Amino acid sequence: MRKRILSLMMTSLMMISAVAGGVSAEEEKTKVVLNEVAHSIFYAPQYVAIEEGYFQEEGIKLDLVTGFGADKTMTAVLTGEADIGFMGAEASIYTYIQGASDYPVNFAQLTQRAGNFLVGREETADFKWGDLKGKNVLGGRKGGMPEMVFEYILKQNGIDPETDLDIDQSIDFGSTAAAFTSGQGDYTVEFEPSATLLEQQDAGYVIASLGVDSGYVPYTAYCARTDYMEEHPELIAGFTNAIQKGLDYVNSHTPEEIAQIIAPQFPETDLETITAIVDRYQSQDTWKENLVFEESGFDLLQDILESAGELETRASYEDLVVTEFAASAAEEK
């Protein structure tokens, strides 16, 4: 798989030539549909790439669609509605194990830490995970990556998620912050911007980062069907180059500068809040330096899935990950 894609990529790149006169620069670009699992500041490098025109520089006219859930994003990729999917790599593992004939392959990893935080009702300078024993926590959907990472951390700290505390998984992901504000739960697990907004409203305090305490986890990655990658290696290469440029930007600029760039992507959020969220993610080393999806991360991801009881058979790294595009993009930095 790897050698075939690399060969096709090199052949296609050598065959690219200028389009004949009379065609506008915009018409020369190739449309690529990207379906993202959610629209979040957590994915700042991607939005920098959009706003700074990095995709256009690679000859790509990007059509960004939000899937609102890994299941929907994966379905869009499998049906051809989307060319590239951006979601947790566990979705590709599930699809592979279920026997899909043209399963999506991960070609670039963006985030290396979980993006959610534990929010309590009081500021706690010396919080320990053992403090959750006997408490009620508003968690995530069973089988979802946020909940699985949360349970993984608990087990790493000698806490049984089933018996040592009460994890409420009945509340919709987007409604946990409101439920917490109304008085439900002692703690809640929140993504941004909910975590920061709860602090701004004096309704809660971030007391722990799941991203820090779970270690380097390949939380989100880009994938495409094998047939699409083989037919369009030059587009996958260009797409990866654009994301790498966005990654380079966030790793070399201040939260204030990054927030200014991506602000048009979040018109409903004020610049101060965007800056605070970027700062929080940047300070915990959320984004990789390169997009290479390493085998150690893939193994850890499957460890987490197994620990949560969501995986009975492990998938092959060689079948589900290619690194040629990401390695090539890193070399061009």
C-alpha positions, 0 to 999 in steps of 0.5 A: 500500500505504502509503496504503491501510493508513493510511486503514484504520488511521484508519478503524478507530481512529475506529470503536473504542468501549467494549464493552457492560457485563457483559464483563470487561476481560480479555475485551475485549482482542484476542488477538494471536499474536507469533512471535519468532525467539528468546527473547533479552535482545537484545530487552529492549524487547519484554519490558519492554512485556510485563512492564509491561503496555503491550500490555494498555494497548493492548487486546491480549492477547499470546500470545508464541511462540518460533519458534527460527529465522527459517524457522519464524517466517516459516512461522508468519506465512505460514500464519496460525499467527502474526499478527505475526512478529519476525525479521531483515528478510532473511526478508521479502526472501527471501519477497518475491523468491520470489513469495509472494502475501501477503508479510509487510511490515515495520512496525517495526524494534527493533534497529539493531545486530547482537547478536553478539560475537567471543570470543577465548581471551585478552584483547586490548586492541588487537584488529584484524580482520586478527588473524583471518588464518590463524585458525580461527573458529567462525562461524554458519550459511551464509546466516544473518544472524550469519554474513553480518554477520561476513563483511561486516565481514571484507570491509570490513577487506580480509579474504577470508572464503574464503581468509584464514581458516578459518570453521567453519560445521558446528557448530549455533548453540547448540553453538558455545560448548561447542565453543569451551570444549572447545578447538575454534577460535581464536575464536568468534562468540557471541550473549548469554548465551553471550558473557558466560557464557564470560567468567564461566567464564574460557573466553573474552573478548569482544574485538570487537562485530560490532554496533559494527563493522558499523554501524547494521544493521536486525537485527530487525523486526516484520512481518505479512501484508498482508491482516492489516495491512489487516484489523486496522490498529488492532491493528498500531497498538496493538502498535507503541505498546506496543513504542515504550513498551518502547523508551522505557523501555530508553532512559531507565533503567539496566541494573539497572532494566531487568534487574529488569523483564525478569528473569521472562522469563529465570528460568534466568539470574541477575540479575547476568548479565542486568544485565551483558548489558543493559549491554553491549547498551545501551552499544553503542546496540543499540536504536533511539529510534523504530521507523521502519524507514528506507530507508537501513537497508533498503539496507544490509541488501540490501548485506550480503545481496548481499555474502554471495552470498545475493541476486541481485535487490533488493527494493523498500523501498516494497513491504516496509516501511510506516512509518505505524504507527511514525511515529505511535507516535513522535509519541505519545511 
